């Protein structure tokens, strides 16, 4: 996935290059906010930092001291960044200053905000699971055409099919057997179409869940792992 962002909103180097790397691996997502407003960088933990204000401090994504748009921002892009700074201030032997207390409360507010966003995000996963369960139930509810019926029809036809004249009863029986096999094939096509439509519905449910998040790397890693497992299973059988 190639990240295409307006340069006017991008942070300066080296934060810019690190941000592009994180966006391409799907660790961060950029969400547009409308004409004339800076996009927002969103972390899976729910943290929000305006794109122009995001900075990499060597281990965590943080925001500049003063935000550029006044929108709701978190001090860090993830819960751990907020928690670690609060922990470091509390762990110091010196008494807490008013500034320390204010900062700790600010960080706790950020964590509470992110926890709330992640809780809502988890709700989306539960909704996704419910949709998949409904789709799976519909798939299991389809009657499965019996392919063996086609084989039996052809075996019966081969037993009476021969060169030369044939009576009307034989001819009628051959037509009946041929139609029986065709009906099996038609039932298979119809059932596959119904399954296909539900499979596409499952794909759309996945797309709705993913949204603008770049999951390409994770998807390819899982595809590779599943492919490797399949190859191992085939070799072992």
C-alpha positions in Angstrom: 0.0 0.0 0.0 1.4 3.4 -1.0 0.7 6.2 1.5 -0.5 9.3 -0.3 -0.8 12.3 2.1 -0.8 16.0 1.5 2.6 17.4 2.3 1.1 20.4 4.0 -0.1 18.3 6.9 2.9 16.0 7.2 5.3 16.4 10.2 8.9 17.2 9.6 11.7 14.7 9.1 12.6 12.2 10.6 9.0 11.9 12.0 7.6 12.0 8.5 9.5 8.9 7.3 8.8 6.9 10.5 5.1 7.8 10.2 4.9 6.6 6.6 6.6 3.3 7.7 4.0 2.8 10.5 1.1 3.7 8.1 2.3 1.2 5.5 2.5 -1.6 8.1 -1.0 -0.8 9.4 0.1 0.2 12.9 -1.4 3.6 12.5 -4.3 4.9 10.4 -5.0 8.4 9.0 -8.6 9.6 9.2 -9.8 12.7 7.2 -11.7 15.3 9.1 -13.1 17.5 6.3 -12.0 20.3 4.0 -9.4 22.6 5.5 -8.9 20.5 8.6 -5.8 18.5 9.4 -6.2 14.7 9.2 -6.0 12.7 12.4 -3.6 9.9 13.1 -5.4 7.1 14.9 -3.8 4.2 16.9 -5.5 0.9 17.6 -5.5 1.9 21.2 -7.8 4.7 20.3 -5.3 7.6 20.7 -5.8 10.6 18.4 -3.0 13.0 17.4 -3.5 15.6 14.6 -1.2 14.7 11.7 0.9 17.9 11.8 1.5 17.5 15.5 2.6 13.8 15.7 6.2 13.1 16.8 8.2 10.0 17.3 10.2 10.2 20.5 12.3 7.1 19.8 9.9 4.6 21.4 6.4 6.2 21.3 4.3 8.4 19.2 3.5 11.6 21.1 2.0 15.0 20.2 3.6 18.5 20.2 3.2 20.6 23.3 0.4 22.6 21.7 -1.9 21.1 19.2 -2.4 22.8 15.8 -6.2 22.6 15.6 -7.5 22.5 19.2 -9.2 19.2 18.5 -9.4 16.4 21.0 -5.9 14.9 21.2 -4.2 12.5 23.4 -0.7 13.0 24.7 0.4 9.7 23.2 -1.0 7.6 20.4 -1.4 4.5 22.7 -2.3 3.7 26.3 1.2 2.5 27.2 2.7 5.8 26.4 0.3 7.6 28.8 0.7 5.0 31.5 4.5 4.9 31.4 4.8 8.7 31.8 2.3 8.7 34.7 4.2 5.8 36.3 7.5 7.6 35.9 6.2 10.7 37.6 4.6 8.7 40.4 7.7 6.5 41.0 10.0 9.5 41.6 11.0 10.0 45.2 10.4 13.7 45.2 7.0 15.1 46.2 4.5 15.6 43.4 4.1 19.1 42.2 0.9 20.7 41.1 2.2 20.4 37.6 2.8 16.6 38.1 -0.7 16.1 39.5 -2.2 18.1 36.6 -0.2 16.1 34.1 -1.1 12.7 35.7 -4.8 13.6 35.6 -4.4 14.6 32.0 -2.8 11.3 31.1 -5.5 9.4 33.1 -8.1 11.2 31.1 -6.4 10.2 27.9 -6.3 6.5 29.0 -10.0 6.7 30.0 -10.8 8.2 26.6 -8.8 5.5 24.8 -10.4 2.7 26.8 -13.8 4.0 25.9 -12.9 4.1 22.2 -11.5 0.6 22.3 -14.6 -0.7 24.1 -16.7 0.7 21.2 -14.3 -0.9 18.7 -14.6 -4.2 20.4 -18.4 -3.8 20.0 -17.8 -3.7 16.2 -15.9 -7.0 16.4 -18.9 -8.6 18.3 -21.2 -7.3 15.6 -18.9 -8.7 13.0 -19.0 -12.1 14.8 -22.8 -12.0 14.9 -22.9 -11.3 11.1 -20.6 -14.2 10.4 -22.7 -16.5 12.6 -25.8 -15.5 10.7 -24.1 -16.1 7.4 -22.7 -19.5 8.5 -26.2 -20.6 9.7 -27.7 -19.7 6.3 -25.0 -21.6 4.5 -25.5 -24.7 6.7 -29.3 -24.4 6.1 -29.0 -25.1 2.3 -29.8 -28.6 1.2 -26.7 -30.1 -0.3 -27.3 -31.6 -3.8 -26.4 -35.3 -4.0 -23.7 -35.6 -6.7 -24.0 -39.4 -6.3 -27.5 -39.2 -7.9 -25.8 -38.1 -11.2 -23.4 -41.0 -11.1 -26.2 -43.5 -10.5 -28.2 -42.0 -13.4 -25.2 -42.3 -15.8 -24.6 -45.9 -14.6 -28.2 -46.8 -15.3 -28.0 -45.1 -18.7 -24.8 -47.0 -19.7 -26.5 -50.2 -18.8 -29.3 -49.7 -21.4 -27.5 -47.5 -24.0 -26.5 -49.5 -27.1 -26.2 -49.0 -30.8 -29.3 -49.8 -33.0 -33.0 -49.3 -32.7 -34.4 -48.8 -29.2 -37.9 -49.0 -28.0 -39.9 -46.0 -26.8 -39.6 -47.1 -23.3 -35.8 -47.3 -23.4 -35.7 -43.9 -25.1 -37.9 -42.4 -22.4 -35.8 -44.0 -19.7 -32.6 -42.6 -21.2 -34.1 -39.1 -21.4 -35.3 -39.4 -17.8 -31.8 -40.4 -16.6 -30.2 -37.6 -18.6 -32.6 -35.1 -17.1 -32.0 -36.4 -13.6 -28.2 -35.8 -14.0 -28.9 -32.3 -15.4 -31.1 -31.5 -12.4 -28.3 -32.5 -10.0 -25.9 -30.2 -11.8 -28.5 -27.4 -11.9 -29.1 -27.7 -8.1 -25.3 -27.6 -7.6 -25.0 -24.4 -9.6 -27.9 -22.8 -7.7 -26.5 -23.8 -4.4 -23.0 -22.5 -5.2 -24.6 -19.2 -6.3 -26.3 -18.9 -2.9 -23.1 -19.7 -1.1 -21.2 -17.2 -3.2 -23.6 -14.4 -2.4 -23.2 -15.2 1.3 -19.4 -15.4 1.0 -19.4 -11.9 -0.6 -21.6 -10.7 2.3 -19.0 -12.0 4.7 -16.3 -10.1 2.7 -18.3 -6.9 2.9 -18.7 -7.4 6.6 -14.9 -7.7 6.9 -14.4 -4.6 4.8 -16.9 -2.7 7.1 -14.9 -3.9 10.1 -11.5 -2.9 8.6 -12.6 0.4 7.3 -9.7 2.6 6.3 -7.2 0.6 8.4 -4.3 -0.9 6.5 -4.3 -4.6 7.3 -2.4 -5.6 4.2 0.7 -6.8 6.0 -1.2 -8.8 8.6 -3.4 -10.4 5.9 -0.4 -11.4 3.8 1.4 -12.8 6.8 -1.6 -14.9 7.7 -2.1 -16.0 4.1 1.6 -17.1 4.0 1.3 -18.9 7.3 -1.9 -20.7 6.2 -0.3 -21.6 2.8 2.8 -23.0 4.6 0.6 -25.0 6.9 -1.4 -26.4 4.0 1.8 -27.4 2.2 3.0 -29.1 5.4 -0.3 -31.0 5.7 -0.2 -32.1 2.1 3.4 -33.3 2.5 2.5 -35.3 5.6 -0.5 -37.0 4.1 
